[in-house]
């Protein structure tokens, strides 16, 4: 075997080793594992209310009529992009997966010509008023079981109001907005026991006379020295005699029985 052939064999072996180790190095760089900053898995657990902790504040429920007064057509048009994959909004637009939504507010249910509505929607009947549109957009399958609409819904009331106001604008004669309802006044917080005690103490102090002393308790009589007609204190014996009930000190005279002759 010549030296040239030995060099060829050695070169082939070196090239194979170079490819092997090079591929391994590149794969280690690409698929290098990344350790998490915090080991383990984070499990979400519902927090339990501890004793004495303040109760979480619930979001105030605002009537749809009031939300519509604050809604925006521009924001509703942006929200309507979620519906553009299945619906059209222009007048005379073709139906897609869902019917055309032009002039939908106030339109009778199932009135779009050429669209195959679900039997559940046909059986409901009536017209699309503001409340029906709001509930249907919030959760279509929950509000109308059996509907073909697979949309998950919009949970935020303010966003639904924006979308409804935009749908209302898509009409030659938009339906009148409902009258806003008066907002409920917040209930006053009950007074605490400490505040009640302080109020009672303040009332007692206010009842005291000008000298800063509290009035004597009911039924408690002030003891004053007994005085006679002249205004001078009487002697102790005389005072005791007057205070005693009549006839207490004097005994009725008993007559001795007559002696028989």
C-alpha positions in Angstrom: 0.0 0.0 0.0 1.4 3.3 -1.0 1.8 6.4 1.1 -0.7 8.2 -0.9 -3.4 5.7 -0.1 -2.6 5.8 3.6 -3.0 9.6 3.5 -6.3 9.2 1.9 -7.5 6.8 4.5 -6.3 9.0 7.4 -7.9 12.0 5.9 -11.2 10.3 5.5 -11.1 9.2 9.2 -10.2 12.7 10.3 -13.0 14.2 8.2 -15.5 11.7 9.7 -14.4 12.5 13.2 -14.7 16.2 12.4 -18.2 15.9 11.1 -19.2 13.7 14.1 -17.9 16.1 16.7 -19.0 19.2 14.8 -22.6 17.9 14.5 -22.7 17.1 18.2 -21.4 20.5 19.2 -23.9 22.3 17.0 -26.8 20.2 18.3 -25.7 21.0 21.9 -25.8 24.7 21.1 -29.2 24.6 19.4 -30.9 22.2 21.9 -29.2 23.4 25.0 -31.6 23.0 28.0 -32.6 26.1 29.9 -33.1 25.7 33.6 -36.0 27.6 35.1 -35.3 30.5 37.3 -37.5 28.9 40.0 -37.5 25.1 40.1 -40.8 23.3 40.2 -44.3 24.1 38.8 -46.5 26.9 39.9 -49.9 25.7 40.8 -52.7 28.3 41.1 -54.8 27.8 44.2 -57.8 29.8 45.1 -57.2 32.0 48.0 -59.4 31.4 51.0 -60.7 34.4 52.9 -59.0 34.6 56.4 -61.0 35.4 59.5 -61.1 39.1 60.0 -59.9 40.0 56.6 -62.1 42.5 54.6 -64.3 40.9 52.0 -63.3 41.5 48.4 -65.2 44.3 46.8 -67.6 43.3 44.1 -67.8 45.2 40.9 -70.8 47.4 40.8 -73.5 46.2 38.3 -74.4 49.0 35.9 -77.6 48.9 33.9 -77.2 48.5 30.1 -79.2 51.7 29.5 -76.5 53.6 31.5 -73.7 51.9 29.7 -75.1 52.8 26.4 -75.0 56.5 27.4 -71.3 56.2 28.0 -70.5 53.9 25.0 -68.5 54.8 21.9 -69.3 53.9 18.3 -65.6 54.0 17.4 -64.7 51.5 20.2 -67.6 49.3 19.1 -66.4 49.3 15.5 -63.0 48.0 16.7 -64.7 45.3 18.7 -66.7 44.3 15.7 -63.6 43.0 14.1 -64.0 39.9 16.2 -67.2 39.2 14.3 -66.0 40.1 10.8 -64.9 36.5 10.1 -68.5 35.3 10.2 -70.7 38.4 9.6 -70.9 41.3 7.2 -72.1 44.8 8.3 -72.9 46.7 5.1 -76.4 47.1 3.7 -77.2 44.2 1.4 -74.1 42.3 2.4 -74.0 38.6 1.9 -74.4 36.1 4.7 -71.4 34.0 5.6 -71.2 31.6 8.5 -73.5 34.1 10.3 -76.2 36.4 8.8 -75.6 40.0 7.8 -75.9 42.3 10.8 -77.0 45.5 9.1 -80.0 47.0 10.9 -79.9 44.2 13.4 -81.1 46.2 16.4 -84.9 46.0 16.4 -85.0 43.5 13.5 -87.2 40.4 13.9 -85.3 37.2 14.8 -84.5 35.0 11.8 -85.5 37.7 9.3 -82.4 37.6 7.0 -83.4 36.1 3.7 -81.4 33.1 2.5 -79.8 32.2 5.8 -80.5 28.9 7.5 -81.2 29.8 11.2 -81.1 27.3 14.0 -84.4 25.9 15.2 -83.8 27.4 18.7 -83.7 30.9 17.3 -86.8 30.4 15.1 -88.7 29.1 18.1 -87.7 32.1 20.3 -89.4 34.7 18.1 -89.7 38.4 18.8 -87.2 41.1 17.8 -83.6 41.9 18.7 -84.0 44.4 21.4 -81.1 45.8 23.4 -81.3 43.3 26.2 -81.5 40.3 23.8 -78.5 41.5 21.9 -76.5 42.1 25.1 -77.2 38.6 26.5 -76.6 36.9 23.2 -73.2 38.6 22.7 -72.2 37.8 26.3 -72.7 34.0 26.0 -74.6 32.8 22.9 -74.9 29.1 23.8 -75.8 29.9 27.4 -78.5 32.4 26.5 -79.9 30.4 23.5 -79.1 26.7 23.8 -79.1 25.1 20.4 -77.8 28.1 18.5 -75.3 27.6 15.7 -73.2 30.5 16.8 -69.9 29.1 18.2 -68.6 32.5 19.4 -67.3 32.3 23.0 -68.8 35.7 23.9 -67.7 39.0 25.3 -67.6 39.1 29.1 -67.0 42.9 29.7 -70.3 44.8 29.9 -68.7 48.1 28.7 -67.3 46.4 25.6 -70.6 44.9 24.8 -72.3 48.3 25.1 -69.8 49.8 22.6 -70.5 47.0 20.1 -74.3 47.3 20.5 -74.0 51.1 20.0 -72.0 50.4 16.8 -74.6 47.9 15.5 -77.4 50.4 16.3 -75.6 53.0 14.1 -75.8 50.6 11.1 -79.4 51.5 10.3 -81.2 54.2 8.3 -83.4 54.8 11.3 -81.6 53.8 14.5 -83.7 52.6 17.4 -84.2 54.9 20.3 -81.9 54.3 23.2 -83.5 53.2 26.5 -83.9 55.7 29.3 -81.0 55.5 31.8 -81.9 54.2 35.2 -81.1 56.2 38.4 -77.9 55.0 40.0 -78.3 53.4 43.5 -76.7 55.4 46.3 -74.0 53.6 48.3 -75.2 52.2 51.6 -73.8 53.9 54.7 -71.4 51.7 56.7 -72.8 50.6 60.1 -71.2 52.4 63.1 -68.7 50.3 65.0 -69.0 49.4 68.6 -66.3 51.8 69.6 -68.0 54.7 67.8 -71.2 53.8 69.6 -69.5 53.7 73.0 -67.9 57.1 72.3 -71.2 58.6 71.4 -72.8 57.3 74.6 -69.9 58.8 76.6 -70.3 62.1 74.8 -74.0 62.1 75.6 -73.4 61.5 79.3 -70.9 64.3 79.5 -73.3 66.6 77.7 -75.9 65.8 80.3 -73.7 67.0 83.1 -74.5 70.4 84.6 -72.4 73.6 84.4 -70.2 72.6 87.3 -68.9 69.6 85.4 -70.6 67.2 87.8 -72.9 64.5 86.6 -76.5 64.7 87.8 -77.4 62.5 90.7 -78.9 59.1 89.9 -82.6 58.8 89.8 -84.0 57.9 93.2 -80.9 59.0 95.1 -82.0 61.6 97.5 -79.7 64.2 98.9 -79.5 64.3 102.7 -80.2 67.6 104.3 -80.3 68.5 108.0 -83.9 68.7 109.2 -84.9 72.2 110.1 -87.7 73.6 112.3 -90.1 76.3 111.6 -87.5 78.9 112.4 -85.1 77.4 109.9 -82.6 76.2 112.6 -81.6 72.6 112.9 -83.6 70.7 115.4 -82.1 68.7 118.2 -81.6 65.1 117.6 -84.3 63.9 120.0 -86.9 66.3 118.7 -86.0 65.4 115.1 -86.4 61.7 115.9 -89.7 62.3 117.6 -91.1 64.1 114.6 -89.8 61.5 112.1 -91.4 58.7 114.1 -95.0 57.7 113.0 -97.8 59.1 115.1 -98.7 56.9 118.0 -95.5 55.0 117.9 -94.1 56.3 121.2 -97.4 56.8 123.1 -99.2 53.7 124.3 -102.9 53.7 124.9 -103.7 53.9 128.6 -105.0 50.7 130.1 -107.7 51.0 132.8 -107.2 48.6 135.6 -110.2 46.3 136.1 -112.6 47.4 138.8 -112.2 45.6 142.0 -115.3 43.7 143.0 -116.7 44.8 146.3 
